[in-house]
Amino acid sequence: MKNPGVPKWNGPYIRNVEKIPNDPWENPYIYKIPGDNGRPYDIISYGPDGQQGGKDIQSWNLKGD
């Protein structure tokens, strides 16, 4: 994938989508394309308990640097 015109873009981050790594608790990430509420995508980890609705980690709730 080439730079889509975004300054400081450093991708692609995952070169082989067949080998997407698991989250830190060894559970698969949940990908939704398109995402909910008009987002282009959602990436979700169900967190340490691995259960939806527990301590979910959601891409749209993360704070950037």
PDB file with one MODEL, atoms N, CA, C and O in Angstrom:
MODEL        1
ATOM      1  N   MET A   1       0.846  -1.179   0.000  1.00  0.00           N
ATOM      2  CA  MET A   1       0.000   0.000   0.000  1.00  0.00           C
ATOM      3  C   MET A   1       0.882   1.229   0.000  1.00  0.00           C
ATOM      4  O   MET A   1       1.880   1.294   0.719  1.00  0.00           O
ATOM      5  N   LYS A   2       0.514   2.188  -0.798  1.00  0.00           N
ATOM      6  CA  LYS A   2       1.260   3.438  -0.875  1.00  0.00           C
ATOM      7  C   LYS A   2       0.631   4.463   0.054  1.00  0.00           C
ATOM      8  O   LYS A   2      -0.513   4.323   0.488  1.00  0.00           O
ATOM      9  N   ASN A   3       1.414   5.499   0.347  1.00  0.00           N
ATOM     10  CA  ASN A   3       0.918   6.584   1.195  1.00  0.00           C
ATOM     11  C   ASN A   3      -0.372   7.137   0.596  1.00  0.00           C
ATOM     12  O   ASN A   3      -0.388   7.530  -0.571  1.00  0.00           O
ATOM     13  N   PRO A   4      -1.449   7.173   1.372  1.00  0.00           N
ATOM     14  CA  PRO A   4      -2.721   7.681   0.863  1.00  0.00           C
ATOM     15  C   PRO A   4      -2.800   9.199   0.870  1.00  0.00           C
ATOM     16  O   PRO A   4      -3.888   9.760   0.745  1.00  0.00           O
ATOM     17  N   GLY A   5      -1.657   9.877   1.015  1.00  0.00           N
ATOM     18  CA  GLY A   5      -1.644  11.333   1.019  1.00  0.00           C
ATOM     19  C   GLY A   5      -1.696  11.938   2.402  1.00  0.00           C
ATOM     20  O   GLY A   5      -2.037  13.111   2.561  1.00  0.00           O
ATOM     21  N   VAL A   6      -1.360  11.142   3.409  1.00  0.00           N
ATOM     22  CA  VAL A   6      -1.393  11.601   4.796  1.00  0.00           C
ATOM     23  C   VAL A   6       0.028  11.961   5.229  1.00  0.00           C
ATOM     24  O   VAL A   6       0.927  11.124   5.147  1.00  0.00           O
ATOM     25  N   PRO A   7       0.247  13.219   5.697  1.00  0.00           N
ATOM     26  CA  PRO A   7       1.585  13.584   6.160  1.00  0.00           C
ATOM     27  C   PRO A   7       2.053  12.667   7.291  1.00  0.00           C
ATOM     28  O   PRO A   7       1.261  12.278   8.149  1.00  0.00           O
ATOM     29  N   LYS A   8       3.319  12.333   7.286  1.00  0.00           N
ATOM     30  CA  LYS A   8       3.952  11.499   8.307  1.00  0.00           C
ATOM     31  C   LYS A   8       3.398  10.074   8.358  1.00  0.00           C
ATOM     32  O   LYS A   8       3.580   9.379   9.358  1.00  0.00           O
ATOM     33  N   TRP A   9       2.735   9.638   7.308  1.00  0.00           N
ATOM     34  CA  TRP A   9       2.214   8.277   7.250  1.00  0.00           C
ATOM     35  C   TRP A   9       3.379   7.317   7.233  1.00  0.00           C
ATOM     36  O   TRP A   9       4.356   7.549   6.521  1.00  0.00           O
ATOM     37  N   ASN A  10       3.302   6.242   8.000  1.00  0.00           N
ATOM     38  CA  ASN A  10       4.398   5.295   8.112  1.00  0.00           C
ATOM     39  C   ASN A  10       3.909   3.869   7.888  1.00  0.00           C
ATOM     40  O   ASN A  10       4.376   2.936   8.542  1.00  0.00           O
ATOM     41  N   GLY A  11       2.983   3.707   6.977  1.00  0.00           N
ATOM     42  CA  GLY A  11       2.404   2.394   6.779  1.00  0.00           C
ATOM     43  C   GLY A  11       3.008   1.677   5.597  1.00  0.00           C
ATOM     44  O   GLY A  11       3.941   2.206   4.993  1.00  0.00           O
ATOM     45  N   PRO A  12       2.537   0.517   5.237  1.00  0.00           N
ATOM     46  CA  PRO A  12       1.473  -0.161   5.972  1.00  0.00           C
ATOM     47  C   PRO A  12       1.994  -0.758   7.266  1.00  0.00           C
ATOM     48  O   PRO A  12       3.148  -1.176   7.350  1.00  0.00           O
ATOM     49  N   TYR A  13       1.154  -0.792   8.248  1.00  0.00           N
ATOM     50  CA  TYR A  13       1.562  -1.291   9.558  1.00  0.00           C
ATOM     51  C   TYR A  13       1.493  -2.805   9.624  1.00  0.00           C
ATOM     52  O   TYR A  13       2.325  -3.433  10.279  1.00  0.00           O
ATOM     53  N   ILE A  14       0.528  -3.394   8.965  1.00  0.00           N
ATOM     54  CA  ILE A  14       0.406  -4.851   8.911  1.00  0.00           C
ATOM     55  C   ILE A  14       0.564  -5.236   7.453  1.00  0.00           C
ATOM     56  O   ILE A  14      -0.287  -4.918   6.622  1.00  0.00           O
ATOM     57  N   ARG A  15       1.631  -5.907   7.152  1.00  0.00           N
ATOM     58  CA  ARG A  15       1.933  -6.237   5.763  1.00  0.00           C
ATOM     59  C   ARG A  15       1.175  -7.465   5.272  1.00  0.00           C
ATOM     60  O   ARG A  15       0.918  -7.581   4.074  1.00  0.00           O
ATOM     61  N   ASN A  16       0.817  -8.365   6.146  1.00  0.00           N
ATOM     62  CA  ASN A  16       0.125  -9.583   5.745  1.00  0.00           C
ATOM     63  C   ASN A  16      -1.133  -9.723   6.589  1.00  0.00           C
ATOM     64  O   ASN A  16      -1.063 -10.124   7.751  1.00  0.00           O
ATOM     65  N   VAL A  17      -2.278  -9.395   6.012  1.00  0.00           N
ATOM     66  CA  VAL A  17      -3.525  -9.438   6.786  1.00  0.00           C
ATOM     67  C   VAL A  17      -3.905 -10.843   7.196  1.00  0.00           C
ATOM     68  O   VAL A  17      -4.772 -11.019   8.052  1.00  0.00           O
ATOM     69  N   GLU A  18      -3.276 -11.854   6.604  1.00  0.00           N
ATOM     70  CA  GLU A  18      -3.528 -13.231   7.022  1.00  0.00           C
ATOM     71  C   GLU A  18      -2.864 -13.531   8.355  1.00  0.00           C
ATOM     72  O   GLU A  18      -3.203 -14.521   9.004  1.00  0.00           O
ATOM     73  N   LYS A  19      -1.922 -12.692   8.773  1.00  0.00           N
ATOM     74  CA  LYS A  19      -1.185 -12.911  10.019  1.00  0.00           C
ATOM     75  C   LYS A  19      -1.378 -11.748  10.981  1.00  0.00           C
ATOM     76  O   LYS A  19      -0.416 -11.279  11.590  1.00  0.00           O
ATOM     77  N   ILE A  20      -2.610 -11.280  11.121  1.00  0.00           N
ATOM     78  CA  ILE A  20      -2.892 -10.200  12.056  1.00  0.00           C
ATOM     79  C   ILE A  20      -2.647 -10.722  13.464  1.00  0.00           C
ATOM     80  O   ILE A  20      -3.199 -11.755  13.843  1.00  0.00           O
ATOM     81  N   PRO A  21      -1.833 -10.029  14.240  1.00  0.00           N
ATOM     82  CA  PRO A  21      -1.530 -10.523  15.586  1.00  0.00           C
ATOM     83  C   PRO A  21      -2.746 -10.440  16.509  1.00  0.00           C
ATOM     84  O   PRO A  21      -3.667  -9.660  16.270  1.00  0.00           O
ATOM     85  N   ASN A  22      -2.737 -11.237  17.542  1.00  0.00           N
ATOM     86  CA  ASN A  22      -3.780 -11.168  18.569  1.00  0.00           C
ATOM     87  C   ASN A  22      -3.518  -9.980  19.479  1.00  0.00           C
ATOM     88  O   ASN A  22      -2.444  -9.379  19.440  1.00  0.00           O
ATOM     89  N   ASP A  23      -4.508  -9.649  20.299  1.00  0.00           N
ATOM     90  CA  ASP A  23      -4.336  -8.568  21.265  1.00  0.00           C
ATOM     91  C   ASP A  23      -3.362  -9.040  22.362  1.00  0.00           C
ATOM     92  O   ASP A  23      -2.950 -10.199  22.355  1.00  0.00           O
ATOM     93  N   PRO A  24      -2.998  -8.168  23.287  1.00  0.00           N
ATOM     94  CA  PRO A  24      -2.025  -8.559  24.323  1.00  0.00           C
ATOM     95  C   PRO A  24      -2.458  -9.739  25.196  1.00  0.00           C
ATOM     96  O   PRO A  24      -1.624 -10.335  25.879  1.00  0.00           O
ATOM     97  N   TRP A  25      -3.747 -10.085  25.186  1.00  0.00           N
ATOM     98  CA  TRP A  25      -4.251 -11.207  25.984  1.00  0.00           C
ATOM     99  C   TRP A  25      -4.468 -12.446  25.126  1.00  0.00           C
ATOM    100  O   TRP A  25      -5.139 -13.393  25.536  1.00  0.00           O
ATOM    101  N   GLU A  26      -3.889 -12.424  23.926  1.00  0.00           N
ATOM    102  CA  GLU A  26      -3.937 -13.536  22.966  1.00  0.00           C
ATOM    103  C   GLU A  26      -5.338 -13.842  22.438  1.00  0.00           C
ATOM    104  O   GLU A  26      -5.635 -14.977  22.066  1.00  0.00           O
ATOM    105  N   ASN A  27      -6.191 -12.823  22.409  1.00  0.00           N
ATOM    106  CA  ASN A  27      -7.510 -12.948  21.795  1.00  0.00           C
ATOM    107  C   ASN A  27      -7.506 -12.182  20.480  1.00  0.00           C
ATOM    108  O   ASN A  27      -6.772 -11.202  20.346  1.00  0.00           O
ATOM    109  N   PRO A  28      -8.308 -12.605  19.506  1.00  0.00           N
ATOM    110  CA  PRO A  28      -8.343 -11.867  18.243  1.00  0.00           C
ATOM    111  C   PRO A  28      -8.981 -10.490  18.419  1.00  0.00           C
ATOM    112  O   PRO A  28      -9.903 -10.312  19.214  1.00  0.00           O
ATOM    113  N   TYR A  29      -8.472  -9.525  17.662  1.00  0.00           N
ATOM    114  CA  TYR A  29      -9.114  -8.210  17.615  1.00  0.00           C
ATOM    115  C   TYR A  29     -10.408  -8.331  16.823  1.00  0.00           C
ATOM    116  O   TYR A  29     -10.547  -9.226  15.989  1.00  0.00           O
ATOM    117  N   ILE A  30     -11.338  -7.451  17.076  1.00  0.00           N
ATOM    118  CA  ILE A  30     -12.576  -7.377  16.317  1.00  0.00           C
ATOM    119  C   ILE A  30     -12.429  -6.178  15.388  1.00  0.00           C
ATOM    120  O   ILE A  30     -12.205  -5.058  15.847  1.00  0.00           O
ATOM    121  N   TYR A  31     -12.555  -6.413  14.074  1.00  0.00           N
ATOM    122  CA  TYR A  31     -12.465  -5.357  13.070  1.00  0.00           C
ATOM    123  C   TYR A  31     -13.826  -5.176  12.434  1.00  0.00           C
ATOM    124  O   TYR A  31     -14.482  -6.149  12.061  1.00  0.00           O
ATOM    125  N   LYS A  32     -14.251  -3.927  12.311  1.00  0.00           N
ATOM    126  CA  LYS A  32     -15.503  -3.629  11.631  1.00  0.00           C
ATOM    127  C   LYS A  32     -15.224  -2.551  10.589  1.00  0.00           C
ATOM    128  O   LYS A  32     -14.771  -1.456  10.923  1.00  0.00           O
ATOM    129  N   ILE A  33     -15.497  -2.871   9.322  1.00  0.00           N
ATOM    130  CA  ILE A  33     -15.329  -1.917   8.239  1.00  0.00           C
ATOM    131  C   ILE A  33     -16.610  -1.928   7.427  1.00  0.00           C
ATOM    132  O   ILE A  33     -16.927  -2.968   6.849  1.00  0.00           O
ATOM    133  N   PRO A  34     -17.353  -0.863   7.345  1.00  0.00           N
ATOM    134  CA  PRO A  34     -17.140   0.386   8.072  1.00  0.00           C
ATOM    135  C   PRO A  34     -17.470   0.217   9.542  1.00  0.00           C
ATOM    136  O   PRO A  34     -18.122  -0.745   9.947  1.00  0.00           O
ATOM    137  N   GLY A  35     -17.009   1.165  10.322  1.00  0.00           N
ATOM    138  CA  GLY A  35     -17.293   1.160  11.747  1.00  0.00           C
ATOM    139  C   GLY A  35     -18.684   1.705  12.036  1.00  0.00           C
ATOM    140  O   GLY A  35     -19.433   2.047  11.120  1.00  0.00           O
ATOM    141  N   ASP A  36     -19.014   1.780  13.291  1.00  0.00           N
ATOM    142  CA  ASP A  36     -20.299   2.326  13.709  1.00  0.00           C
ATOM    143  C   ASP A  36     -20.248   3.856  13.751  1.00  0.00           C
ATOM    144  O   ASP A  36     -19.168   4.445  13.799  1.00  0.00           O
ATOM    145  N   ASN A  37     -21.396   4.479  13.732  1.00  0.00           N
ATOM    146  CA  ASN A  37     -21.538   5.926  13.902  1.00  0.00           C
ATOM    147  C   ASN A  37     -20.705   6.745  12.922  1.00  0.00           C
ATOM    148  O   ASN A  37     -20.167   7.791  13.286  1.00  0.00           O
ATOM    149  N   GLY A  38     -20.596   6.269  11.675  1.00  0.00           N
ATOM    150  CA  GLY A  38     -19.911   7.023  10.634  1.00  0.00           C
ATOM    151  C   GLY A  38     -18.399   6.883  10.613  1.00  0.00           C
ATOM    152  O   GLY A  38     -17.737   7.482   9.765  1.00  0.00           O
ATOM    153  N   ARG A  39     -17.835   6.097  11.538  1.00  0.00           N
ATOM    154  CA  ARG A  39     -16.381   5.904  11.531  1.00  0.00           C
ATOM    155  C   ARG A  39     -16.000   5.011  10.352  1.00  0.00           C
ATOM    156  O   ARG A  39     -16.761   4.113   9.991  1.00  0.00           O
ATOM    157  N   PRO A  40     -14.822   5.247   9.741  1.00  0.00           N
ATOM    158  CA  PRO A  40     -14.414   4.402   8.624  1.00  0.00           C
ATOM    159  C   PRO A  40     -14.106   2.968   9.059  1.00  0.00           C
ATOM    160  O   PRO A  40     -14.244   2.037   8.265  1.00  0.00           O
ATOM    161  N   TYR A  41     -13.695   2.787  10.303  1.00  0.00           N
ATOM    162  CA  TYR A  41     -13.405   1.456  10.822  1.00  0.00           C
ATOM    163  C   TYR A  41     -13.466   1.486  12.344  1.00  0.00           C
ATOM    164  O   TYR A  41     -13.351   2.547  12.957  1.00  0.00           O
ATOM    165  N   ASP A  42     -13.645   0.328  12.939  1.00  0.00           N
ATOM    166  CA  ASP A  42     -13.560   0.139  14.390  1.00  0.00           C
ATOM    167  C   ASP A  42     -12.614  -1.024  14.641  1.00  0.00           C
ATOM    168  O   ASP A  42     -12.670  -2.038  13.946  1.00  0.00           O
ATOM    169  N   ILE A  43     -11.752  -0.878  15.628  1.00  0.00           N
ATOM    170  CA  ILE A  43     -10.901  -1.972  16.088  1.00  0.00           C
ATOM    171  C   ILE A  43     -11.173  -2.111  17.578  1.00  0.00           C
ATOM    172  O   ILE A  43     -11.081  -1.137  18.326  1.00  0.00           O
ATOM    173  N   ILE A  44     -11.507  -3.314  18.005  1.00  0.00           N
ATOM    174  CA  ILE A  44     -11.901  -3.536  19.393  1.00  0.00           C
ATOM    175  C   ILE A  44     -11.141  -4.730  19.968  1.00  0.00           C
ATOM    176  O   ILE A  44     -10.971  -5.753  19.305  1.00  0.00           O
ATOM    177  N   SER A  45     -10.695  -4.582  21.194  1.00  0.00           N
ATOM    178  CA  SER A  45     -10.182  -5.701  21.979  1.00  0.00           C
ATOM    179  C   SER A  45     -11.107  -5.823  23.172  1.00  0.00           C
ATOM    180  O   SER A  45     -11.469  -4.814  23.779  1.00  0.00           O
ATOM    181  N   TYR A  46     -11.494  -7.030  23.517  1.00  0.00           N
ATOM    182  CA  TYR A  46     -12.353  -7.220  24.680  1.00  0.00           C
ATOM    183  C   TYR A  46     -11.576  -7.166  25.985  1.00  0.00           C
ATOM    184  O   TYR A  46     -12.143  -7.394  27.053  1.00  0.00           O
ATOM    185  N   GLY A  47     -10.292  -6.870  25.913  1.00  0.00           N
ATOM    186  CA  GLY A  47      -9.491  -6.659  27.118  1.00  0.00           C
ATOM    187  C   GLY A  47      -9.118  -7.943  27.825  1.00  0.00           C
ATOM    188  O   GLY A  47      -9.258  -9.031  27.266  1.00  0.00           O
ATOM    189  N   PRO A  48      -8.642  -7.818  29.054  1.00  0.00           N
ATOM    190  CA  PRO A  48      -8.095  -8.969  29.769  1.00  0.00           C
ATOM    191  C   PRO A  48      -9.101 -10.079  30.049  1.00  0.00           C
ATOM    192  O   PRO A  48      -8.714 -11.242  30.166  1.00  0.00           O
ATOM    193  N   ASP A  49     -10.384  -9.743  30.159  1.00  0.00           N
ATOM    194  CA  ASP A  49     -11.358 -10.804  30.447  1.00  0.00           C
ATOM    195  C   ASP A  49     -11.852 -11.492  29.176  1.00  0.00           C
ATOM    196  O   ASP A  49     -12.494 -12.540  29.255  1.00  0.00           O
ATOM    197  N   GLY A  50     -11.564 -10.919  28.004  1.00  0.00           N
ATOM    198  CA  GLY A  50     -11.961 -11.533  26.744  1.00  0.00           C
ATOM    199  C   GLY A  50     -13.451 -11.544  26.486  1.00  0.00           C
ATOM    200  O   GLY A  50     -13.912 -12.241  25.583  1.00  0.00           O
ATOM    201  N   GLN A  51     -14.223 -10.783  27.264  1.00  0.00           N
ATOM    202  CA  GLN A  51     -15.677 -10.771  27.155  1.00  0.00           C
ATOM    203  C   GLN A  51     -16.168  -9.401  26.713  1.00  0.00           C
ATOM    204  O   GLN A  51     -15.725  -8.379  27.237  1.00  0.00           O
ATOM    205  N   GLN A  52     -17.068  -9.379  25.766  1.00  0.00           N
ATOM    206  CA  GLN A  52     -17.648  -8.124  25.312  1.00  0.00           C
ATOM    207  C   GLN A  52     -18.353  -7.430  26.471  1.00  0.00           C
ATOM    208  O   GLN A  52     -19.056  -8.062  27.260  1.00  0.00           O
ATOM    209  N   GLY A  53     -18.150  -6.123  26.556  1.00  0.00           N
ATOM    210  CA  GLY A  53     -18.822  -5.333  27.577  1.00  0.00           C
ATOM    211  C   GLY A  53     -18.055  -5.220  28.878  1.00  0.00           C
ATOM    212  O   GLY A  53     -18.459  -4.470  29.766  1.00  0.00           O
ATOM    213  N   GLY A  54     -16.975  -5.934  29.008  1.00  0.00           N
ATOM    214  CA  GLY A  54     -16.150  -5.826  30.222  1.00  0.00           C
ATOM    215  C   GLY A  54     -15.260  -4.600  30.123  1.00  0.00           C
ATOM    216  O   GLY A  54     -15.751  -3.471  30.114  1.00  0.00           O
ATOM    217  N   LYS A  55     -13.972  -4.815  30.049  1.00  0.00           N
ATOM    218  CA  LYS A  55     -13.022  -3.716  29.933  1.00  0.00           C
ATOM    219  C   LYS A  55     -12.577  -3.585  28.482  1.00  0.00           C
ATOM    220  O   LYS A  55     -11.388  -3.667  28.174  1.00  0.00           O
ATOM    221  N   ASP A  56     -13.552  -3.378  27.591  1.00  0.00           N
ATOM    222  CA  ASP A  56     -13.268  -3.276  26.166  1.00  0.00           C
ATOM    223  C   ASP A  56     -12.339  -2.107  25.885  1.00  0.00           C
ATOM    224  O   ASP A  56     -12.411  -1.068  26.540  1.00  0.00           O
ATOM    225  N   ILE A  57     -11.463  -2.290  24.900  1.00  0.00           N
ATOM    226  CA  ILE A  57     -10.563  -1.243  24.435  1.00  0.00           C
ATOM    227  C   ILE A  57     -10.968  -0.956  22.997  1.00  0.00           C
ATOM    228  O   ILE A  57     -10.933  -1.841  22.142  1.00  0.00           O
ATOM    229  N   GLN A  58     -11.354   0.288  22.737  1.00  0.00           N
ATOM    230  CA  GLN A  58     -11.923   0.649  21.437  1.00  0.00           C
ATOM    231  C   GLN A  58     -11.055   1.697  20.761  1.00  0.00           C
ATOM    232  O   GLN A  58     -10.618   2.656  21.396  1.00  0.00           O
ATOM    233  N   SER A  59     -10.807   1.510  19.465  1.00  0.00           N
ATOM    234  CA  SER A  59      -9.927   2.412  18.727  1.00  0.00           C
ATOM    235  C   SER A  59     -10.387   3.860  18.811  1.00  0.00           C
ATOM    236  O   SER A  59      -9.542   4.755  18.831  1.00  0.00           O
ATOM    237  N   TRP A  60     -11.666   4.126  18.862  1.00  0.00           N
ATOM    238  CA  TRP A  60     -12.144   5.500  18.864  1.00  0.00           C
ATOM    239  C   TRP A  60     -12.057   6.145  20.247  1.00  0.00           C
ATOM    240  O   TRP A  60     -12.290   7.346  20.383  1.00  0.00           O
ATOM    241  N   ASN A  61     -11.727   5.367  21.265  1.00  0.00           N
ATOM    242  CA  ASN A  61     -11.583   5.935  22.601  1.00  0.00           C
ATOM    243  C   ASN A  61     -10.124   6.067  23.048  1.00  0.00           C
ATOM    244  O   ASN A  61      -9.856   6.440  24.190  1.00  0.00           O
ATOM    245  N   LEU A  62      -9.190   5.764  22.156  1.00  0.00           N
ATOM    246  CA  LEU A  62      -7.778   5.867  22.506  1.00  0.00           C
ATOM    247  C   LEU A  62      -7.299   7.286  22.271  1.00  0.00           C
ATOM    248  O   LEU A  62      -7.717   7.941  21.316  1.00  0.00           O
ATOM    249  N   LYS A  63      -6.433   7.751  23.131  1.00  0.00           N
ATOM    250  CA  LYS A  63      -5.858   9.079  22.970  1.00  0.00           C
ATOM    251  C   LYS A  63      -4.531   8.941  22.244  1.00  0.00           C
ATOM    252  O   LYS A  63      -3.713   8.085  22.582  1.00  0.00           O
ATOM    253  N   GLY A  64      -4.325   9.782  21.255  1.00  0.00           N
ATOM    254  CA  GLY A  64      -3.071   9.771  20.497  1.00  0.00           C
ATOM    255  C   GLY A  64      -1.965  10.484  21.253  1.00  0.00           C
ATOM    256  O   GLY A  64      -2.188  11.085  22.303  1.00  0.00           O
ATOM    257  N   ASP A  65      -0.773  10.402  20.695  1.00  0.00           N
ATOM    258  CA  ASP A  65       0.394  11.072  21.299  1.00  0.00           C
ATOM    259  C   ASP A  65       0.262  12.565  21.202  1.00  0.00           C
ATOM    260  O   ASP A  65       1.144  13.294  21.655  1.00  0.00           O
TER     261      ASP A  65
ENDMDL
END
